[in-house]
Amino acid sequence: MAAPPLDENITVTKRLQCVKSVLESTINRRGCQVTKVAIDIKQQFKYLSTSCGVTLIGNLQDPKVACWLLDPATKEKNLHRMVSNFIPDQVYLLD
């Protein structure tokens, strides 16, 4: 999938501010608890905190950790391998 065109009127600072507001929140607009899900969230958090000053707050879930807990002896997990192993009928979504 091609990335959508970016609005040139929105500055990088404003975009980063919006991303930070989502990642640093624990409650959404409806007042519900927010859970953030990301593959290899530890590595992503490291990059976000050191380069952008983002702090992840609240519930965090990492499918890579869940996959490792199910089978710690297998090779390094990635999104393609997890989809192929656990939901093979959805592999077409990876394209």
PDB file with one MODEL, atoms N, CA, C and O in Angstrom:
MODEL        1
ATOM      1  N   MET A   1       0.832  -1.173   0.000  1.00  0.00           N
ATOM      2  CA  MET A   1       0.000   0.000   0.000  1.00  0.00           C
ATOM      3  C   MET A   1       0.879   1.240   0.000  1.00  0.00           C
ATOM      4  O   MET A   1       1.870   1.320   0.726  1.00  0.00           O
ATOM      5  N   ALA A   2       0.505   2.186  -0.812  1.00  0.00           N
ATOM      6  CA  ALA A   2       1.247   3.436  -0.861  1.00  0.00           C
ATOM      7  C   ALA A   2       0.824   4.327   0.302  1.00  0.00           C
ATOM      8  O   ALA A   2      -0.336   4.335   0.714  1.00  0.00           O
ATOM      9  N   ALA A   3       1.782   5.068   0.812  1.00  0.00           N
ATOM     10  CA  ALA A   3       1.470   6.000   1.894  1.00  0.00           C
ATOM     11  C   ALA A   3       0.587   7.122   1.361  1.00  0.00           C
ATOM     12  O   ALA A   3       0.758   7.550   0.219  1.00  0.00           O
ATOM     13  N   PRO A   4      -0.348   7.602   2.164  1.00  0.00           N
ATOM     14  CA  PRO A   4      -1.197   8.693   1.704  1.00  0.00           C
ATOM     15  C   PRO A   4      -0.384   9.975   1.596  1.00  0.00           C
ATOM     16  O   PRO A   4       0.638  10.120   2.268  1.00  0.00           O
ATOM     17  N   PRO A   5      -0.827  10.902   0.760  1.00  0.00           N
ATOM     18  CA  PRO A   5      -0.093  12.168   0.646  1.00  0.00           C
ATOM     19  C   PRO A   5      -0.187  12.946   1.963  1.00  0.00           C
ATOM     20  O   PRO A   5      -1.199  12.887   2.661  1.00  0.00           O
ATOM     21  N   LEU A   6       0.878  13.669   2.285  1.00  0.00           N
ATOM     22  CA  LEU A   6       0.911  14.445   3.516  1.00  0.00           C
ATOM     23  C   LEU A   6       0.439  15.867   3.261  1.00  0.00           C
ATOM     24  O   LEU A   6       0.736  16.445   2.216  1.00  0.00           O
ATOM     25  N   ASP A   7      -0.283  16.422   4.197  1.00  0.00           N
ATOM     26  CA  ASP A   7      -0.724  17.809   4.123  1.00  0.00           C
ATOM     27  C   ASP A   7       0.475  18.688   4.440  1.00  0.00           C
ATOM     28  O   ASP A   7       0.995  18.644   5.555  1.00  0.00           O
ATOM     29  N   GLU A   8       0.911  19.468   3.497  1.00  0.00           N
ATOM     30  CA  GLU A   8       2.112  20.288   3.676  1.00  0.00           C
ATOM     31  C   GLU A   8       1.888  21.448   4.635  1.00  0.00           C
ATOM     32  O   GLU A   8       2.848  22.093   5.057  1.00  0.00           O
ATOM     33  N   ASN A   9       0.636  21.722   4.985  1.00  0.00           N
ATOM     34  CA  ASN A   9       0.333  22.802   5.921  1.00  0.00           C
ATOM     35  C   ASN A   9       0.537  22.388   7.371  1.00  0.00           C
ATOM     36  O   ASN A   9       0.560  23.238   8.261  1.00  0.00           O
ATOM     37  N   ILE A  10       0.686  21.078   7.617  1.00  0.00           N
ATOM     38  CA  ILE A  10       0.899  20.587   8.979  1.00  0.00           C
ATOM     39  C   ILE A  10       2.393  20.377   9.184  1.00  0.00           C
ATOM     40  O   ILE A  10       3.031  19.603   8.470  1.00  0.00           O
ATOM     41  N   THR A  11       2.933  21.071  10.158  1.00  0.00           N
ATOM     42  CA  THR A  11       4.374  21.001  10.403  1.00  0.00           C
ATOM     43  C   THR A  11       4.754  19.676  11.057  1.00  0.00           C
ATOM     44  O   THR A  11       3.907  18.981  11.620  1.00  0.00           O
ATOM     45  N   VAL A  12       6.025  19.341  10.976  1.00  0.00           N
ATOM     46  CA  VAL A  12       6.538  18.136  11.615  1.00  0.00           C
ATOM     47  C   VAL A  12       6.344  18.241  13.129  1.00  0.00           C
ATOM     48  O   VAL A  12       6.027  17.248  13.784  1.00  0.00           O
ATOM     49  N   THR A  13       6.530  19.419  13.676  1.00  0.00           N
ATOM     50  CA  THR A  13       6.343  19.636  15.109  1.00  0.00           C
ATOM     51  C   THR A  13       4.912  19.321  15.519  1.00  0.00           C
ATOM     52  O   THR A  13       4.687  18.662  16.534  1.00  0.00           O
ATOM     53  N   LYS A  14       3.946  19.785  14.739  1.00  0.00           N
ATOM     54  CA  LYS A  14       2.539  19.525  15.035  1.00  0.00           C
ATOM     55  C   LYS A  14       2.230  18.033  14.916  1.00  0.00           C
ATOM     56  O   LYS A  14       1.494  17.496  15.743  1.00  0.00           O
ATOM     57  N   ARG A  15       2.775  17.356  13.909  1.00  0.00           N
ATOM     58  CA  ARG A  15       2.571  15.909  13.753  1.00  0.00           C
ATOM     59  C   ARG A  15       3.120  15.146  14.950  1.00  0.00           C
ATOM     60  O   ARG A  15       2.461  14.253  15.484  1.00  0.00           O
ATOM     61  N   LEU A  16       4.336  15.504  15.369  1.00  0.00           N
ATOM     62  CA  LEU A  16       4.948  14.848  16.523  1.00  0.00           C
ATOM     63  C   LEU A  16       4.135  15.104  17.788  1.00  0.00           C
ATOM     64  O   LEU A  16       3.973  14.211  18.620  1.00  0.00           O
ATOM     65  N   GLN A  17       3.629  16.317  17.928  1.00  0.00           N
ATOM     66  CA  GLN A  17       2.791  16.657  19.076  1.00  0.00           C
ATOM     67  C   GLN A  17       1.531  15.789  19.109  1.00  0.00           C
ATOM     68  O   GLN A  17       1.114  15.348  20.180  1.00  0.00           O
ATOM     69  N   CYS A  18       0.928  15.542  17.959  1.00  0.00           N
ATOM     70  CA  CYS A  18      -0.271  14.693  17.874  1.00  0.00           C
ATOM     71  C   CYS A  18       0.065  13.235  18.212  1.00  0.00           C
ATOM     72  O   CYS A  18      -0.689  12.577  18.929  1.00  0.00           O
ATOM     73  N   VAL A  19       1.176  12.735  17.707  1.00  0.00           N
ATOM     74  CA  VAL A  19       1.596  11.365  18.006  1.00  0.00           C
ATOM     75  C   VAL A  19       1.867  11.222  19.498  1.00  0.00           C
ATOM     76  O   VAL A  19       1.455  10.240  20.115  1.00  0.00           O
ATOM     77  N   LYS A  20       2.558  12.200  20.076  1.00  0.00           N
ATOM     78  CA  LYS A  20       2.840  12.164  21.517  1.00  0.00           C
ATOM     79  C   LYS A  20       1.555  12.158  22.332  1.00  0.00           C
ATOM     80  O   LYS A  20       1.458  11.442  23.329  1.00  0.00           O
ATOM     81  N   SER A  21       0.571  12.947  21.920  1.00  0.00           N
ATOM     82  CA  SER A  21      -0.673  13.010  22.695  1.00  0.00           C
ATOM     83  C   SER A  21      -1.390  11.664  22.703  1.00  0.00           C
ATOM     84  O   SER A  21      -2.014  11.302  23.700  1.00  0.00           O
ATOM     85  N   VAL A  22      -1.305  10.921  21.602  1.00  0.00           N
ATOM     86  CA  VAL A  22      -1.930   9.598  21.549  1.00  0.00           C
ATOM     87  C   VAL A  22      -1.138   8.600  22.385  1.00  0.00           C
ATOM     88  O   VAL A  22      -1.724   7.864  23.179  1.00  0.00           O
ATOM     89  N   LEU A  23       0.173   8.562  22.223  1.00  0.00           N
ATOM     90  CA  LEU A  23       0.992   7.582  22.923  1.00  0.00           C
ATOM     91  C   LEU A  23       1.099   7.839  24.420  1.00  0.00           C
ATOM     92  O   LEU A  23       1.304   6.908  25.199  1.00  0.00           O
ATOM     93  N   GLU A  24       0.963   9.092  24.822  1.00  0.00           N
ATOM     94  CA  GLU A  24       1.097   9.422  26.230  1.00  0.00           C
ATOM     95  C   GLU A  24      -0.240   9.462  26.967  1.00  0.00           C
ATOM     96  O   GLU A  24      -0.278   9.776  28.156  1.00  0.00           O
ATOM     97  N   SER A  25      -1.332   9.151  26.278  1.00  0.00           N
ATOM     98  CA  SER A  25      -2.639   9.166  26.936  1.00  0.00           C
ATOM     99  C   SER A  25      -2.997   7.772  27.442  1.00  0.00           C
ATOM    100  O   SER A  25      -2.531   6.765  26.909  1.00  0.00           O
ATOM    101  N   THR A  26      -3.819   7.732  28.461  1.00  0.00           N
ATOM    102  CA  THR A  26      -4.300   6.452  28.988  1.00  0.00           C
ATOM    103  C   THR A  26      -5.809   6.315  28.818  1.00  0.00           C
ATOM    104  O   THR A  26      -6.354   5.222  28.975  1.00  0.00           O
ATOM    105  N   ILE A  27      -6.481   7.405  28.501  1.00  0.00           N
ATOM    106  CA  ILE A  27      -7.934   7.421  28.317  1.00  0.00           C
ATOM    107  C   ILE A  27      -8.238   8.050  26.965  1.00  0.00           C
ATOM    108  O   ILE A  27      -7.662   9.081  26.618  1.00  0.00           O
ATOM    109  N   ASN A  28      -9.145   7.433  26.191  1.00  0.00           N
ATOM    110  CA  ASN A  28      -9.513   8.013  24.906  1.00  0.00           C
ATOM    111  C   ASN A  28     -10.635   9.051  25.075  1.00  0.00           C
ATOM    112  O   ASN A  28     -11.060   9.328  26.196  1.00  0.00           O
ATOM    113  N   ARG A  29     -11.108   9.616  23.971  1.00  0.00           N
ATOM    114  CA  ARG A  29     -12.139  10.661  24.036  1.00  0.00           C
ATOM    115  C   ARG A  29     -13.443  10.182  24.646  1.00  0.00           C
ATOM    116  O   ARG A  29     -14.201  10.981  25.196  1.00  0.00           O
ATOM    117  N   ARG A  30     -13.712   8.900  24.557  1.00  0.00           N
ATOM    118  CA  ARG A  30     -14.941   8.339  25.123  1.00  0.00           C
ATOM    119  C   ARG A  30     -14.803   7.998  26.602  1.00  0.00           C
ATOM    120  O   ARG A  30     -15.764   7.551  27.229  1.00  0.00           O
ATOM    121  N   GLY A  31     -13.620   8.206  27.160  1.00  0.00           N
ATOM    122  CA  GLY A  31     -13.393   7.922  28.567  1.00  0.00           C
ATOM    123  C   GLY A  31     -13.009   6.477  28.851  1.00  0.00           C
ATOM    124  O   GLY A  31     -13.020   6.044  30.003  1.00  0.00           O
ATOM    125  N   CYS A  32     -12.667   5.727  27.800  1.00  0.00           N
ATOM    126  CA  CYS A  32     -12.290   4.315  27.961  1.00  0.00           C
ATOM    127  C   CYS A  32     -10.779   4.176  28.103  1.00  0.00           C
ATOM    128  O   CYS A  32     -10.014   4.976  27.564  1.00  0.00           O
ATOM    129  N   GLN A  33     -10.364   3.151  28.836  1.00  0.00           N
ATOM    130  CA  GLN A  33      -8.944   2.838  28.994  1.00  0.00           C
ATOM    131  C   GLN A  33      -8.345   2.466  27.638  1.00  0.00           C
ATOM    132  O   GLN A  33      -8.960   1.723  26.873  1.00  0.00           O
ATOM    133  N   VAL A  34      -7.167   2.968  27.341  1.00  0.00           N
ATOM    134  CA  VAL A  34      -6.492   2.724  26.069  1.00  0.00           C
ATOM    135  C   VAL A  34      -5.413   1.667  26.254  1.00  0.00           C
ATOM    136  O   VAL A  34      -4.650   1.721  27.218  1.00  0.00           O
ATOM    137  N   THR A  35      -5.344   0.704  25.335  1.00  0.00           N
ATOM    138  CA  THR A  35      -4.262  -0.269  25.302  1.00  0.00           C
ATOM    139  C   THR A  35      -3.521  -0.091  23.986  1.00  0.00           C
ATOM    140  O   THR A  35      -4.129  -0.108  22.916  1.00  0.00           O
ATOM    141  N   LYS A  36      -2.226   0.078  24.067  1.00  0.00           N
ATOM    142  CA  LYS A  36      -1.413   0.241  22.858  1.00  0.00           C
ATOM    143  C   LYS A  36      -0.772  -1.091  22.520  1.00  0.00           C
ATOM    144  O   LYS A  36      -0.221  -1.764  23.391  1.00  0.00           O
ATOM    145  N   VAL A  37      -0.845  -1.475  21.239  1.00  0.00           N
ATOM    146  CA  VAL A  37      -0.306  -2.747  20.775  1.00  0.00           C
ATOM    147  C   VAL A  37       0.715  -2.456  19.678  1.00  0.00           C
ATOM    148  O   VAL A  37       0.432  -1.713  18.738  1.00  0.00           O
ATOM    149  N   ALA A  38       1.905  -3.048  19.804  1.00  0.00           N
ATOM    150  CA  ALA A  38       2.937  -2.866  18.786  1.00  0.00           C
ATOM    151  C   ALA A  38       3.895  -4.045  18.822  1.00  0.00           C
ATOM    152  O   ALA A  38       4.214  -4.582  19.883  1.00  0.00           O
ATOM    153  N   ILE A  39       4.341  -4.430  17.650  1.00  0.00           N
ATOM    154  CA  ILE A  39       5.353  -5.467  17.534  1.00  0.00           C
ATOM    155  C   ILE A  39       6.682  -4.900  18.021  1.00  0.00           C
ATOM    156  O   ILE A  39       7.081  -3.812  17.605  1.00  0.00           O
ATOM    157  N   ASP A  40       7.362  -5.622  18.890  1.00  0.00           N
ATOM    158  CA  ASP A  40       8.656  -5.218  19.442  1.00  0.00           C
ATOM    159  C   ASP A  40       8.570  -3.828  20.080  1.00  0.00           C
ATOM    160  O   ASP A  40       9.370  -2.940  19.784  1.00  0.00           O
ATOM    161  N   ILE A  41       7.596  -3.666  20.949  1.00  0.00           N
ATOM    162  CA  ILE A  41       7.312  -2.365  21.553  1.00  0.00           C
ATOM    163  C   ILE A  41       8.491  -1.816  22.358  1.00  0.00           C
ATOM    164  O   ILE A  41       8.664  -0.601  22.448  1.00  0.00           O
ATOM    165  N   LYS A  42       9.290  -2.690  22.934  1.00  0.00           N
ATOM    166  CA  LYS A  42      10.451  -2.235  23.707  1.00  0.00           C
ATOM    167  C   LYS A  42      11.414  -1.457  22.822  1.00  0.00           C
ATOM    168  O   LYS A  42      11.886  -0.386  23.204  1.00  0.00           O
ATOM    169  N   GLN A  43      11.707  -1.990  21.645  1.00  0.00           N
ATOM    170  CA  GLN A  43      12.620  -1.317  20.714  1.00  0.00           C
ATOM    171  C   GLN A  43      12.000  -0.015  20.205  1.00  0.00           C
ATOM    172  O   GLN A  43      12.685   1.003  20.109  1.00  0.00           O
ATOM    173  N   GLN A  44      10.710  -0.045  19.880  1.00  0.00           N
ATOM    174  CA  GLN A  44      10.044   1.160  19.394  1.00  0.00           C
ATOM    175  C   GLN A  44      10.025   2.245  20.468  1.00  0.00           C
ATOM    176  O   GLN A  44      10.246   3.422  20.182  1.00  0.00           O
ATOM    177  N   PHE A  45       9.756   1.833  21.710  1.00  0.00           N
ATOM    178  CA  PHE A  45       9.754   2.797  22.805  1.00  0.00           C
ATOM    179  C   PHE A  45      11.127   3.429  22.970  1.00  0.00           C
ATOM    180  O   PHE A  45      11.236   4.631  23.212  1.00  0.00           O
ATOM    181  N   LYS A  46      12.178   2.618  22.839  1.00  0.00           N
ATOM    182  CA  LYS A  46      13.541   3.131  22.965  1.00  0.00           C
ATOM    183  C   LYS A  46      13.804   4.230  21.934  1.00  0.00           C
ATOM    184  O   LYS A  46      14.341   5.286  22.268  1.00  0.00           O
ATOM    185  N   TYR A  47      13.425   3.977  20.687  1.00  0.00           N
ATOM    186  CA  TYR A  47      13.621   4.979  19.630  1.00  0.00           C
ATOM    187  C   TYR A  47      12.783   6.231  19.881  1.00  0.00           C
ATOM    188  O   TYR A  47      13.276   7.352  19.750  1.00  0.00           O
ATOM    189  N   LEU A  48      11.516   6.035  20.242  1.00  0.00           N
ATOM    190  CA  LEU A  48      10.631   7.182  20.465  1.00  0.00           C
ATOM    191  C   LEU A  48      11.087   8.033  21.642  1.00  0.00           C
ATOM    192  O   LEU A  48      11.031   9.261  21.582  1.00  0.00           O
ATOM    193  N   SER A  49      11.532   7.393  22.698  1.00  0.00           N
ATOM    194  CA  SER A  49      11.920   8.171  23.882  1.00  0.00           C
ATOM    195  C   SER A  49      13.241   8.904  23.663  1.00  0.00           C
ATOM    196  O   SER A  49      13.379  10.059  24.067  1.00  0.00           O
ATOM    197  N   THR A  50      14.208   8.249  23.032  1.00  0.00           N
ATOM    198  CA  THR A  50      15.513   8.899  22.852  1.00  0.00           C
ATOM    199  C   THR A  50      15.509   9.964  21.769  1.00  0.00           C
ATOM    200  O   THR A  50      16.195  10.977  21.905  1.00  0.00           O
ATOM    201  N   SER A  51      14.758   9.760  20.700  1.00  0.00           N
ATOM    202  CA  SER A  51      14.803  10.722  19.600  1.00  0.00           C
ATOM    203  C   SER A  51      13.687  11.755  19.629  1.00  0.00           C
ATOM    204  O   SER A  51      13.857  12.852  19.098  1.00  0.00           O
ATOM    205  N   CYS A  52      12.543  11.430  20.240  1.00  0.00           N
ATOM    206  CA  CYS A  52      11.395  12.338  20.178  1.00  0.00           C
ATOM    207  C   CYS A  52      10.872  12.766  21.540  1.00  0.00           C
ATOM    208  O   CYS A  52       9.990  13.620  21.617  1.00  0.00           O
ATOM    209  N   GLY A  53      11.398  12.189  22.618  1.00  0.00           N
ATOM    210  CA  GLY A  53      10.932  12.544  23.940  1.00  0.00           C
ATOM    211  C   GLY A  53       9.545  12.015  24.275  1.00  0.00           C
ATOM    212  O   GLY A  53       8.868  12.555  25.150  1.00  0.00           O
ATOM    213  N   VAL A  54       9.115  10.956  23.582  1.00  0.00           N
ATOM    214  CA  VAL A  54       7.799  10.363  23.822  1.00  0.00           C
ATOM    215  C   VAL A  54       7.886   9.395  24.992  1.00  0.00           C
ATOM    216  O   VAL A  54       8.841   8.626  25.107  1.00  0.00           O
ATOM    217  N   THR A  55       6.879   9.442  25.856  1.00  0.00           N
ATOM    218  CA  THR A  55       6.793   8.515  26.977  1.00  0.00           C
ATOM    219  C   THR A  55       5.543   7.670  26.801  1.00  0.00           C
ATOM    220  O   THR A  55       4.439   8.210  26.727  1.00  0.00           O
ATOM    221  N   LEU A  56       5.699   6.356  26.733  1.00  0.00           N
ATOM    222  CA  LEU A  56       4.537   5.475  26.634  1.00  0.00           C
ATOM    223  C   LEU A  56       3.964   5.263  28.023  1.00  0.00           C
ATOM    224  O   LEU A  56       4.678   4.895  28.956  1.00  0.00           O
ATOM    225  N   ILE A  57       2.665   5.502  28.147  1.00  0.00           N
ATOM    226  CA  ILE A  57       1.992   5.388  29.436  1.00  0.00           C
ATOM    227  C   ILE A  57       0.799   4.460  29.270  1.00  0.00           C
ATOM    228  O   ILE A  57       0.150   4.459  28.224  1.00  0.00           O
ATOM    229  N   GLY A  58       0.513   3.680  30.287  1.00  0.00           N
ATOM    230  CA  GLY A  58      -0.683   2.851  30.275  1.00  0.00           C
ATOM    231  C   GLY A  58      -0.398   1.413  29.915  1.00  0.00           C
ATOM    232  O   GLY A  58       0.724   0.926  30.052  1.00  0.00           O
ATOM    233  N   ASN A  59      -1.440   0.739  29.450  1.00  0.00           N
ATOM    234  CA  ASN A  59      -1.337  -0.680  29.091  1.00  0.00           C
ATOM    235  C   ASN A  59      -0.647  -0.823  27.745  1.00  0.00           C
ATOM    236  O   ASN A  59      -1.022  -0.176  26.767  1.00  0.00           O
ATOM    237  N   LEU A  60       0.369  -1.681  27.707  1.00  0.00           N
ATOM    238  CA  LEU A  60       1.115  -1.946  26.482  1.00  0.00           C
ATOM    239  C   LEU A  60       1.087  -3.447  26.219  1.00  0.00           C
ATOM    240  O   LEU A  60       1.260  -4.248  27.137  1.00  0.00           O
ATOM    241  N   GLN A  61       0.870  -3.821  24.967  1.00  0.00           N
ATOM    242  CA  GLN A  61       0.875  -5.239  24.603  1.00  0.00           C
ATOM    243  C   GLN A  61       1.775  -5.442  23.395  1.00  0.00           C
ATOM    244  O   GLN A  61       1.790  -4.633  22.466  1.00  0.00           O
ATOM    245  N   ASP A  62       2.520  -6.528  23.425  1.00  0.00           N
ATOM    246  CA  ASP A  62       3.446  -6.854  22.349  1.00  0.00           C
ATOM    247  C   ASP A  62       3.169  -8.278  21.872  1.00  0.00           C
ATOM    248  O   ASP A  62       3.468  -9.229  22.594  1.00  0.00           O
ATOM    249  N   PRO A  63       2.601  -8.453  20.667  1.00  0.00           N
ATOM    250  CA  PRO A  63       2.335  -9.793  20.150  1.00  0.00           C
ATOM    251  C   PRO A  63       3.591 -10.652  20.043  1.00  0.00           C
ATOM    252  O   PRO A  63       3.515 -11.878  20.122  1.00  0.00           O
ATOM    253  N   LYS A  64       4.736 -10.017  19.864  1.00  0.00           N
ATOM    254  CA  LYS A  64       5.994 -10.755  19.771  1.00  0.00           C
ATOM    255  C   LYS A  64       6.298 -11.451  21.102  1.00  0.00           C
ATOM    256  O   LYS A  64       6.772 -12.587  21.110  1.00  0.00           O
ATOM    257  N   VAL A  65       6.034 -10.785  22.208  1.00  0.00           N
ATOM    258  CA  VAL A  65       6.240 -11.380  23.534  1.00  0.00           C
ATOM    259  C   VAL A  65       5.240 -12.513  23.749  1.00  0.00           C
ATOM    260  O   VAL A  65       5.600 -13.577  24.255  1.00  0.00           O
ATOM    261  N   ALA A  66       3.981 -12.283  23.363  1.00  0.00           N
ATOM    262  CA  ALA A  66       2.960 -13.324  23.506  1.00  0.00           C
ATOM    263  C   ALA A  66       3.346 -14.570  22.700  1.00  0.00           C
ATOM    264  O   ALA A  66       3.183 -15.696  23.172  1.00  0.00           O
ATOM    265  N   CYS A  67       3.848 -14.365  21.506  1.00  0.00           N
ATOM    266  CA  CYS A  67       4.266 -15.474  20.648  1.00  0.00           C
ATOM    267  C   CYS A  67       5.441 -16.218  21.285  1.00  0.00           C
ATOM    268  O   CYS A  67       5.482 -17.448  21.262  1.00  0.00           O
ATOM    269  N   TRP A  68       6.378 -15.487  21.842  1.00  0.00           N
ATOM    270  CA  TRP A  68       7.521 -16.109  22.514  1.00  0.00           C
ATOM    271  C   TRP A  68       7.059 -16.925  23.723  1.00  0.00           C
ATOM    272  O   TRP A  68       7.580 -18.012  23.976  1.00  0.00           O
ATOM    273  N   LEU A  69       6.074 -16.398  24.477  1.00  0.00           N
ATOM    274  CA  LEU A  69       5.558 -17.128  25.631  1.00  0.00           C
ATOM    275  C   LEU A  69       4.911 -18.448  25.214  1.00  0.00           C
ATOM    276  O   LEU A  69       4.994 -19.440  25.938  1.00  0.00           O
ATOM    277  N   LEU A  70       4.266 -18.457  24.042  1.00  0.00           N
ATOM    278  CA  LEU A  70       3.650 -19.689  23.550  1.00  0.00           C
ATOM    279  C   LEU A  70       4.679 -20.719  23.122  1.00  0.00           C
ATOM    280  O   LEU A  70       4.467 -21.921  23.283  1.00  0.00           O
ATOM    281  N   ASP A  71       5.814 -20.241  22.568  1.00  0.00           N
ATOM    282  CA  ASP A  71       6.836 -21.171  22.080  1.00  0.00           C
ATOM    283  C   ASP A  71       8.213 -20.522  22.164  1.00  0.00           C
ATOM    284  O   ASP A  71       8.709 -20.020  21.156  1.00  0.00           O
ATOM    285  N   PRO A  72       8.844 -20.518  23.342  1.00  0.00           N
ATOM    286  CA  PRO A  72      10.124 -19.834  23.521  1.00  0.00           C
ATOM    287  C   PRO A  72      11.297 -20.457  22.760  1.00  0.00           C
ATOM    288  O   PRO A  72      12.337 -19.815  22.613  1.00  0.00           O
ATOM    289  N   ALA A  73      11.156 -21.669  22.283  1.00  0.00           N
ATOM    290  CA  ALA A  73      12.271 -22.341  21.627  1.00  0.00           C
ATOM    291  C   ALA A  73      12.404 -22.000  20.141  1.00  0.00           C
ATOM    292  O   ALA A  73      13.432 -22.312  19.540  1.00  0.00           O
ATOM    293  N   THR A  74      11.408 -21.379  19.540  1.00  0.00           N
ATOM    294  CA  THR A  74      11.466 -21.107  18.103  1.00  0.00           C
ATOM    295  C   THR A  74      12.303 -19.876  17.793  1.00  0.00           C
ATOM    296  O   THR A  74      12.719 -19.132  18.681  1.00  0.00           O
ATOM    297  N   LYS A  75      12.534 -19.692  16.491  1.00  0.00           N
ATOM    298  CA  LYS A  75      13.342 -18.574  16.012  1.00  0.00           C
ATOM    299  C   LYS A  75      12.685 -17.238  16.345  1.00  0.00           C
ATOM    300  O   LYS A  75      11.547 -17.178  16.810  1.00  0.00           O
ATOM    301  N   GLU A  76      13.441 -16.171  16.092  1.00  0.00           N
ATOM    302  CA  GLU A  76      12.946 -14.810  16.302  1.00  0.00           C
ATOM    303  C   GLU A  76      11.624 -14.596  15.574  1.00  0.00           C
ATOM    304  O   GLU A  76      11.473 -14.979  14.414  1.00  0.00           O
ATOM    305  N   LYS A  77      10.696 -13.997  16.248  1.00  0.00           N
ATOM    306  CA  LYS A  77       9.366 -13.787  15.676  1.00  0.00           C
ATOM    307  C   LYS A  77       9.327 -12.502  14.854  1.00  0.00           C
ATOM    308  O   LYS A  77       9.992 -11.520  15.184  1.00  0.00           O
ATOM    309  N   ASN A  78       8.543 -12.524  13.785  1.00  0.00           N
ATOM    310  CA  ASN A  78       8.234 -11.319  13.038  1.00  0.00           C
ATOM    311  C   ASN A  78       6.769 -11.392  12.621  1.00  0.00           C
ATOM    312  O   ASN A  78       6.146 -12.447  12.743  1.00  0.00           O
ATOM    313  N   LEU A  79       6.221 -10.304  12.140  1.00  0.00           N
ATOM    314  CA  LEU A  79       4.794 -10.241  11.838  1.00  0.00           C
ATOM    315  C   LEU A  79       4.385 -11.287  10.815  1.00  0.00           C
ATOM    316  O   LEU A  79       3.357 -11.943  10.987  1.00  0.00           O
ATOM    317  N   HIS A  80       5.159 -11.458   9.764  1.00  0.00           N
ATOM    318  CA  HIS A  80       4.818 -12.432   8.725  1.00  0.00           C
ATOM    319  C   HIS A  80       4.765 -13.857   9.280  1.00  0.00           C
ATOM    320  O   HIS A  80       3.852 -14.620   8.964  1.00  0.00           O
ATOM    321  N   ARG A  81       5.742 -14.203  10.102  1.00  0.00           N
ATOM    322  CA  ARG A  81       5.774 -15.555  10.672  1.00  0.00           C
ATOM    323  C   ARG A  81       4.602 -15.766  11.635  1.00  0.00           C
ATOM    324  O   ARG A  81       3.998 -16.838  11.650  1.00  0.00           O
ATOM    325  N   MET A  82       4.280 -14.744  12.439  1.00  0.00           N
ATOM    326  CA  MET A  82       3.172 -14.881  13.381  1.00  0.00           C
ATOM    327  C   MET A  82       1.842 -15.059  12.653  1.00  0.00           C
ATOM    328  O   MET A  82       1.024 -15.892  13.044  1.00  0.00           O
ATOM    329  N   VAL A  83       1.627 -14.284  11.604  1.00  0.00           N
ATOM    330  CA  VAL A  83       0.381 -14.413  10.836  1.00  0.00           C
ATOM    331  C   VAL A  83       0.318 -15.787  10.182  1.00  0.00           C
ATOM    332  O   VAL A  83      -0.718 -16.452  10.222  1.00  0.00           O
ATOM    333  N   SER A  84       1.411 -16.205   9.586  1.00  0.00           N
ATOM    334  CA  SER A  84       1.443 -17.516   8.929  1.00  0.00           C
ATOM    335  C   SER A  84       1.179 -18.663   9.904  1.00  0.00           C
ATOM    336  O   SER A  84       0.512 -19.634   9.549  1.00  0.00           O
ATOM    337  N   ASN A  85       1.691 -18.558  11.119  1.00  0.00           N
ATOM    338  CA  ASN A  85       1.521 -19.626  12.105  1.00  0.00           C
ATOM    339  C   ASN A  85       0.160 -19.626  12.782  1.00  0.00           C
ATOM    340  O   ASN A  85      -0.419 -20.690  13.000  1.00  0.00           O
ATOM    341  N   PHE A  86      -0.357 -18.456  13.115  1.00  0.00           N
ATOM    342  CA  PHE A  86      -1.553 -18.394  13.949  1.00  0.00           C
ATOM    343  C   PHE A  86      -2.840 -18.070  13.198  1.00  0.00           C
ATOM    344  O   PHE A  86      -3.913 -18.512  13.608  1.00  0.00           O
ATOM    345  N   ILE A  87      -2.759 -17.315  12.118  1.00  0.00           N
ATOM    346  CA  ILE A  87      -3.962 -17.021  11.325  1.00  0.00           C
ATOM    347  C   ILE A  87      -3.638 -17.090   9.831  1.00  0.00           C
ATOM    348  O   ILE A  87      -3.680 -16.074   9.137  1.00  0.00           O
ATOM    349  N   PRO A  88      -3.315 -18.288   9.340  1.00  0.00           N
ATOM    350  CA  PRO A  88      -2.896 -18.442   7.936  1.00  0.00           C
ATOM    351  C   PRO A  88      -3.944 -17.988   6.929  1.00  0.00           C
ATOM    352  O   PRO A  88      -3.594 -17.613   5.810  1.00  0.00           O
ATOM    353  N   ASP A  89      -5.210 -18.015   7.299  1.00  0.00           N
ATOM    354  CA  ASP A  89      -6.246 -17.576   6.358  1.00  0.00           C
ATOM    355  C   ASP A  89      -6.236 -16.055   6.158  1.00  0.00           C
ATOM    356  O   ASP A  89      -6.932 -15.550   5.277  1.00  0.00           O
ATOM    357  N   GLN A  90      -5.458 -15.319   6.963  1.00  0.00           N
ATOM    358  CA  GLN A  90      -5.382 -13.874   6.846  1.00  0.00           C
ATOM    359  C   GLN A  90      -4.058 -13.385   6.222  1.00  0.00           C
ATOM    360  O   GLN A  90      -3.789 -12.184   6.201  1.00  0.00           O
ATOM    361  N   VAL A  91      -3.255 -14.300   5.726  1.00  0.00           N
ATOM    362  CA  VAL A  91      -1.955 -13.963   5.151  1.00  0.00           C
ATOM    363  C   VAL A  91      -2.074 -12.921   4.031  1.00  0.00           C
ATOM    364  O   VAL A  91      -1.179 -12.094   3.857  1.00  0.00           O
ATOM    365  N   TYR A  92      -3.142 -12.959   3.298  1.00  0.00           N
ATOM    366  CA  TYR A  92      -3.322 -12.025   2.173  1.00  0.00           C
ATOM    367  C   TYR A  92      -3.292 -10.561   2.648  1.00  0.00           C
ATOM    368  O   TYR A  92      -2.985  -9.671   1.855  1.00  0.00           O
ATOM    369  N   LEU A  93      -3.601 -10.304   3.905  1.00  0.00           N
ATOM    370  CA  LEU A  93      -3.588  -8.935   4.428  1.00  0.00           C
ATOM    371  C   LEU A  93      -2.169  -8.354   4.484  1.00  0.00           C
ATOM    372  O   LEU A  93      -2.000  -7.134   4.487  1.00  0.00           O
ATOM    373  N   LEU A  94      -1.159  -9.216   4.529  1.00  0.00           N
ATOM    374  CA  LEU A  94       0.216  -8.751   4.592  1.00  0.00           C
ATOM    375  C   LEU A  94       0.669  -8.094   3.290  1.00  0.00           C
ATOM    376  O   LEU A  94       1.591  -7.279   3.284  1.00  0.00           O
ATOM    377  N   ASP A  95       0.014  -8.455   2.192  1.00  0.00           N
ATOM    378  CA  ASP A  95       0.364  -7.834   0.917  1.00  0.00           C
ATOM    379  C   ASP A  95      -0.151  -6.432   0.870  1.00  0.00           C
ATOM    380  O   ASP A  95       0.042  -5.736  -0.126  1.00  0.00           O
TER     381      ASP A  95
ENDMDL
END
